[in-house]
Amino acid sequence: MEPMYYIGLDVHKKKISYCVKDVSGRIHLEGAVAATRTDLDLWMKALPQPWTAAMEATIFTGWIYDYLLPHAAALKVAHPLMLRAIAAAKKKNDRIDASKIADCLRCDFLPECYMASTEIRERRRTLRYRNLLVRQAVQLKNKIAVLLMEAGVSYNKQKLHKVGYFRELLKTHPDINDSLRFLLQLCRETLVRLQKIESALIRSLERDRLLAERVDRLMTIPAVGPITALTWALEVGDVKRFSSIKKAISYCGLCSAEKSSADVIKRSPLSKQRNKHLQCTLIEAAKLAPRNSPGLALIYDQERRKGNANRATLAVARKLVAYLVAIDRSQKDFLVIGEQNRTAA
């Protein structure tokens, strides 16, 4: 068997520091290469074969991972929060970081994180861009209200963003001058444009052949709509990577962190180590879920009687995660068991 070479990569925007070691830990090559495809091609030609590499998860990792994967015996991505040895080091620079990543890979101590397929990551980028548009649309709605309040214009809050009411308000209200009218119209036109783009992006994802069947299946769950289903499918990727529902709940940020020492267990607020996109979507879905599902309404009421509405919402969100994992694993539609069948069982 040919000896394997282990490469640690410290990835940045403009350059990539690397360290090539053999199984004994002896350094064969180290240095830096520009973060471009052309320079990476020249760099790979000079590498000893075969080689396996590891890098820390950053915003730049995706395209580098896709470009190096066909040429490597194996390629891994490390969880940045788990690389404590690098973060806590007294002396830290790119060369040392690359060397430590290579050592973690060589000794099989690398805290590997899940890397979704290229197809899933591309569609996930589209969904996250849609989320950006939604946030901007909310900012514009707030700005319209602020402009009216600054000028002392009274308005109906529930109808403000209705097309007919907004147009009538601009035409008839005496306190809206030309300068204010121009800004309000500009905000409204931008808002309409953002909403049209957002709707087009969602339709394109719903019709995508890679996602359509999976999303339709997830939407059979009560209170799960297209946004929740798309977010789950694209943020989770392969649901089989979760060995239990508890791990899926933890990934979604729906449980608190635990610190245990000497038989004393302390629970902190919701952990910040989570997928924030999934957490936000699931909590929003859980707020509306009791209206659409008697089973989820029962869970909410049981927790609500204990005196905390936020905990009740989290309980519903955790139940939604259990449903999503079960449907995704079984690849079968969600079925609501009737009272007669439940009694017979």
N, C-alpha and C positions, 0 to 999 in steps of 0.2 A: 504493500500500500504506500502511496505517496504521502509524505508528511503534509499536514494541514497547516496553513498560515492564518493567523488571527489578526484582524485589522480593527483598530478602534478609530472612529471618526468623530471629531468634534466639529459640528456643522454650524456655519454662520452664513450670513447673507452673501458675502463676497468671497469668502475662502473657506476651505475645509482642511483642518489639521488632521493628520493621520499618523498612525504608529503601527508598523507591521512586526509581529512577533511570531516565533515558532512555538511549539508545544512546551518547550523548556523555559520560555520567557525571554529568550535572547532577542534583542531588537535587530531586525534586518534592514528596515527602512523607516524613516520618519521625516516629517516635513509638512508642507502645506501646498495645496493645489487650489487654483481658482475655481469658484463654484459655477462653472459653465460646462455644458455638455462636451464641447470640443476638448477642453483641458482634462476632463474626466476620461475621455477616450485615450488620450496620450498617457495618462497616469496608469490606467488599467493595463496597457501594453507592457509596462515595466514591472508589473507585480509578479511575484513568484506564484506558481500554480500548484495545487488548487488553494483557494482562499475563501474565508468566511469573514463577514464584517458585522459590526454593530455600531449603532449611532443613537444619540439621545433624541427623543421626540421633541421637535420644534415645528415652527410654522414652515420651515424650509425642507423638512424631512420628506414630505410626500413625493415630490418629483425626483429627488435624489434616490429614494428607495426604488421607485419604478424604473429608473434608468440603470441602476446597478444590479437589480435582481436577476436579469437573464445571464449575467456574467459570473455570478457568485455561486459557490457551492451551497451557501446558506446566507441569509441576511436577516438580522434581527434589529428591533427597535426597542430601546430601553425606556422605562417609565422614569421621567425626570425627578419626581419626588422620592423615588426609591433609591436613587444614586447618592446615598448619604455620604459615602466615602469621598466623593468629589466635592460636595457642597461644604463639608466640615473640614476640609484640608486646610492646613496652615498656609501652605504655598499653593497657589492655584494659577495656572495659565493654560492656554490651548494645548500646548505640547504635553503637559502633564495630564490633562483631562483625557486626551486621546490615548495615552499610555494606560491610564487606569481603566478606561472602557475596554481596551484590548485585554487587560488582565482579567476583568470580570467575565469577558467572553471566553477566554482560554480556560479559566477555572470553573466554568459553568455556574458562575454566581450572578450572571446578568439578570436584573429584574425585568424580564421581557414584558412588553405590553402588546395588546392586540392591534394588528394592522389590517384594516378592512381592504377589500379588493379595490382596484383602480376604478371600476365601474360604480361601486357604491360611493366611493369618496367624491367622484365627480358629481353625482346626483345629490350628495349631501351638501356640497358647495352651493348648488342651486337652491336647496331648501333654506340654508342659512342666509343666503342673499335675500330670499323672500322675507325672512324674519327681520332683516335690516330694513326692508321697505316698510314693513308693518310698524316698526318703531318710529321711522321717519313720518309715517302717516299720522301716528298718534301725536307726535310733536307738532305737526302742522295744525291738527285739530285744536290742540291746546293754545297754539299761537293765535288762531282766529279768535278764540274766546278772550285771550289776553288783550288783543287789539281792541275788541269791543269794550272790555271793562276799562281800559285806559281812557277811552273817549267817553265813558259814562253812558254807553248805549245799553238799554235794557233789552233782553232777548229771552226766548224760550229755550232753556237748556236741552230739553228732549228733542226739539225740532231743529236745532241750530244747523245741523249738517244735512238736513233734508234739502233736496234740490230746489223745490218750489218755495219753501219758507225762506231759504237763504237768498234767493233771487228777489223775493218780495221785500225782504228786510233791507237790501241794498237800495232798492228803488224808492221806498216810501219813508224810511226813517229819516227825520230831519237832522239828527245829530251826526250823521255820517257824511263827512265832506269828501271832496274829490281825492285828496291825498290818502285818506283812510280807505276809501272805496277801491282805489288801485291796489293797495296792499292786500285787502281782503280777497279781491278777485284773483290776484296772483297766487295767494295761498290755496284758494279753492281749485284753481286749474292744476296746480302742482299735485294737490291731494288726489284729484280725479285721475291724473296720469299715473301716480304711484299705485292706486288701487287697480287700475287696468293691467299694469305690468304684473302686480302680485297675483291677480287672478289667472293671467296667462301662464305664469310659472307653475302654479298649482295644477292647472289642467294638463300641462306638458308632463308633469311627474305622475299624475294619476293615469295617464294613457301610456306611460312607458311600459314596454313589454317585460322588462326586468322586474318591475314593481307591481304591475296591475293586479295579478292574481293574489299576491301576498297581501296587498292593501285591502282588496275586496274581502278577503277572509278575515282580516283583523277588524274590519268595520262591522262584522256580524256581532261583535261584542257590544252590549248596551253602553251608550255614552261615549263610544269611540268613533270619532268622525274622521274625515280625510286627513286633517292636519296631524291629529294624534297618531293615526296609523302610519303616515309617511315619516313622521319624526321617529317613531319606534323602529321602523324598518331600516331607515338610513343611519340613525345614530347607533343602533345595536349591531347591525350587520348580521353576523351569524349568531343566532340565539343559542346554539349548542356550546358556545364558549362559557356560558354560565352553568356551573354544575348544580346549582340550586336556585330556588326563587329568592332566598335571602341574599345571595350575591348579586342578583339582578336588582333587588331593592336598594342595596348599598350603592351599586353603580349609578342608579338614578337619583341618589342623594335624598332618600326618603327615610333615613334612619340616622340616629345620632352616633357620634363617635364614642368609643368606650376606652376608658383607662382603668386598668385593674392592677392592683398591687396588694399583696398580703391579705388576700380575701376581701379586699375593699374594692367595690366596683363603683366607678363614677361615670355618669352619663353627661355628656356635653350637648349643646344644641346641634342642629343638623350639620353634618360634616360638610366642609367645603371641598373635599375630594370627591367630586361627582361630575356627571355630565350635566352641565347647567341647562343645556337646551332641552334635554329630556325632563329634568326636574321641573322646569317652568311649564312645559306643555302638560305634563301629567297633573300638576297641581291645579292648573286652570281647568283641565277636564274633570278633575275630581270635584270642583266646586259646582259644576252643572250636572254631574252624574246622578245624584239622588233624584233629580226630576225625571230621569229617563229609565231608571232601573229600580224596581221595588227592593231587590236584594241589596243593592248598594245604599238605598235609602235607609234600610234597616240597620246596616253597619254604621251609617252616619248618626242615626238617632241613638244607638247604643253608646257610642263614644261621646255624643253631645250631652247626654244626661250626666256625664261625669264633670261637665262644666267648662269644657274647652273646645270651641268650634274649630280652632286650627288643628288640634290633634284629631278631631273627627275627619277633617278634610284629608289629613295625611293617612289615616286608616283606609279611607276610600281609595286614595292614590295607590297604596300598597296592594289593595285587592285588585285594582286595575292591572298592576304589573303582573300579579299572579295569573290573571286571565290572559294577558298578552303572551306571557311565556308559554302557557299551556297550549294556546291556539297555534302559536308559531312552531312549537315542537311537534304537535300532533298533525299539523297541516290539515285540520278539519274545521268546519264552521262551528261557531258557538251555538249551543243549543240550550234553551231555557227549559228546565224540567218543570212540568206542571204539578199542581198540588196533588192530583191523584197518583201520578207516578212517584212523587216523593213519598207519599204515605205508604205506597206499596213496597217501596224499597226499604 
